[in-house]
Amino acid sequence: MSDPVSAILLAGGKSSRLGTDKAKVKLDGESVMIQAIAEKLSGLSEDIVVSTNGRRYEDITIPVRWAIDVRPGAGSLMGLYSGLLAAKHDYAIAVACDMPFINIELLKYMISLPRDYDALLPKIGEQTEQLHSIYSKNCLPKMEKYLNSGHLKITSFMDEIDVKYVDEDIINKYDPRHLSFFNVNTAQQLNEAQDILKNKQ
């Protein structure tokens, strides 16, 4: 049995393109997106860390811990850094509050793999996914280095850590449509997500 992992839920983005807080959008008319994702993560980890820029979401009704960005407004890398710093376990799943179709079976597979990496990223063709991924606390010093130099994207420190990949053929077994990596950033993507959900029911 694999050692336990933490789960980081990034919820500190500005939602500027959508025009409303992505975390509070309701896809199914009932649960807000952040609550639905947190519920899924609770099946994988007893340590769910919600990383935000200061806001706490009363919509989350399951036990979570809050990690407030060390420097609010410093981008997605800061959110991941703050969540990983707060995580109880050495390794943590990382997903975002705008990813409504995270794939629990794919994440279970990733958790089951040997922990001989600093980051485990899904890879489709030449495209790597920085979220729906697993990170080790070994990444924290490199993250801090890049944050201090003003590099705020999650991709910025990847060349300096040991990255392993989950290949597309494995991903396809669990998620042939690659919905795991679907983000809701715009009104059009929100409509697409609602249509996908209706067709899945």
C-alpha positions in Angstrom: 0.0 0.0 0.0 1.3 3.4 -0.9 2.3 6.0 1.7 -0.4 8.7 2.1 -0.3 11.9 0.1 -1.8 15.3 0.8 -4.0 17.0 -1.7 -3.6 20.7 -2.7 -6.6 22.6 -4.2 -5.5 25.8 -5.8 -8.1 28.5 -5.4 -6.2 31.8 -5.5 -6.7 32.9 -9.1 -8.3 36.1 -10.2 -11.1 34.6 -12.4 -10.7 37.7 -14.6 -11.7 36.0 -17.9 -14.8 34.4 -16.4 -16.0 37.5 -14.6 -17.0 35.7 -11.5 -15.3 33.5 -8.9 -14.6 30.2 -10.6 -14.6 28.3 -7.3 -18.2 29.3 -6.6 -19.6 28.4 -10.0 -22.3 25.7 -10.0 -22.1 23.2 -12.8 -24.8 20.9 -11.8 -27.2 23.4 -10.2 -26.3 22.2 -6.7 -22.7 21.9 -5.6 -20.3 24.8 -6.2 -17.2 23.7 -8.1 -14.7 23.9 -5.3 -16.9 21.8 -3.0 -17.4 19.1 -5.7 -13.6 18.9 -6.3 -12.8 18.8 -2.6 -15.3 15.9 -2.1 -13.5 14.0 -4.9 -10.1 14.6 -3.3 -11.4 13.4 0.1 -11.4 9.9 -1.4 -7.7 10.1 -2.0 -6.4 12.0 1.0 -7.3 12.9 4.6 -5.2 16.0 4.3 -6.8 18.5 1.9 -5.1 21.9 1.7 -7.0 24.7 0.0 -4.5 27.3 -1.1 -6.0 30.8 -1.5 -5.0 34.4 -1.7 -6.8 35.1 1.6 -10.4 34.0 1.0 -12.0 31.1 2.8 -14.9 29.3 1.1 -17.8 28.6 3.4 -19.1 26.4 0.6 -16.7 23.6 1.5 -18.5 21.5 4.0 -15.8 18.7 4.4 -12.7 19.1 6.6 -10.0 21.0 4.9 -7.0 23.1 6.0 -6.3 26.6 4.6 -3.0 27.8 3.2 -2.9 31.5 2.6 -0.5 32.6 -0.1 2.7 33.9 1.5 2.6 36.7 -1.1 -1.0 37.1 -2.5 -1.1 37.9 -6.1 2.2 36.2 -6.9 0.7 33.7 -9.3 0.1 30.0 -9.6 3.6 29.0 -8.4 3.0 30.9 -5.1 -0.3 29.0 -4.7 1.4 25.7 -5.2 4.3 26.6 -3.0 2.0 27.7 -0.1 0.0 24.6 -0.4 3.0 22.3 -0.5 4.6 24.1 2.4 1.4 23.4 4.5 1.0 19.8 3.4 1.4 17.2 6.1 2.8 14.5 3.8 6.0 14.5 1.7 4.1 14.2 -1.5 0.9 16.1 -2.6 -1.6 15.9 -5.4 -2.1 19.4 -7.0 -5.3 20.4 -8.8 -7.1 23.7 -9.3 -10.6 24.8 -8.4 -11.4 25.3 -12.1 -10.8 21.6 -13.0 -14.3 20.0 -12.7 -13.4 16.6 -14.2 -10.4 15.5 -12.2 -10.1 11.7 -12.7 -9.8 9.8 -9.4 -8.8 6.6 -11.0 -5.9 8.2 -12.9 -4.8 10.0 -9.7 -5.0 6.6 -7.8 -2.7 5.1 -10.4 -0.3 8.0 -10.1 -0.3 7.7 -6.3 0.6 4.0 -6.6 3.8 4.6 -8.6 7.2 4.5 -6.9 8.0 7.9 -5.4 11.4 8.3 -7.2 10.6 11.8 -8.5 10.2 15.4 -7.4 7.2 15.9 -9.7 5.0 13.5 -11.6 3.3 15.1 -14.5 0.8 13.8 -17.1 2.1 14.2 -20.6 0.0 14.3 -23.8 2.1 14.5 -26.9 4.6 17.2 -26.1 2.2 19.0 -23.7 2.8 18.4 -20.0 0.2 19.2 -17.4 1.5 21.0 -14.3 -1.8 20.3 -12.4 -3.6 17.0 -11.9 0.0 16.2 -10.9 2.0 15.1 -7.8 4.8 17.2 -6.2 7.3 16.4 -3.5 8.4 18.8 -0.7 11.8 18.5 -2.3 10.5 21.1 -4.8 10.1 23.8 -2.1 13.7 25.2 -2.2 13.6 25.5 -6.0 10.2 27.0 -6.0 11.3 29.6 -3.4 14.4 30.5 -5.5 12.2 31.2 -8.6 9.6 33.1 -6.6 12.2 35.3 -5.1 13.5 36.1 -8.6 10.0 37.0 -9.9 9.2 33.9 -11.9 5.6 33.1 -11.0 4.6 30.3 -13.3 4.6 26.7 -12.2 6.7 25.8 -15.3 9.6 28.0 -14.2 11.5 25.6 -12.0 10.9 22.3 -13.8 14.4 22.2 -15.4 16.0 22.0 -11.9 14.0 19.1 -10.4 13.6 15.4 -11.2 10.4 15.1 -13.3 8.8 11.9 -14.3 5.8 11.6 -16.7 2.6 9.6 -17.0 2.5 8.9 -20.8 -0.5 9.4 -23.0 -1.2 5.7 -23.5 -1.7 5.3 -19.7 -3.8 8.5 -19.5 -6.0 7.2 -22.3 -6.8 4.0 -20.3 -8.4 6.2 -17.6 -9.4 9.3 -19.4 -9.6 8.9 -23.2 -11.2 12.3 -23.7 -8.5 14.0 -21.5 -11.3 15.7 -19.5 -9.1 15.6 -16.4 -7.2 18.6 -17.7 -10.2 20.7 -18.7 -10.2 24.2 -17.2 -13.1 26.6 -16.8 -11.6 30.0 -17.5 -14.3 31.6 -19.7 -18.0 31.6 -20.1 -17.7 29.5 -23.2 -15.7 26.9 -21.3 -18.3 27.0 -18.5 -21.0 26.2 -21.1 -18.9 23.4 -22.5 -18.4 21.9 -19.0 -22.1 22.0 -18.3 -22.8 20.2 -21.6 -20.1 17.6 -20.8 -21.7 17.0 -17.4 -25.2 16.6 -18.8 -23.9 14.0 -21.3 -22.1 12.1 -18.6 -25.3 11.8 -16.5 
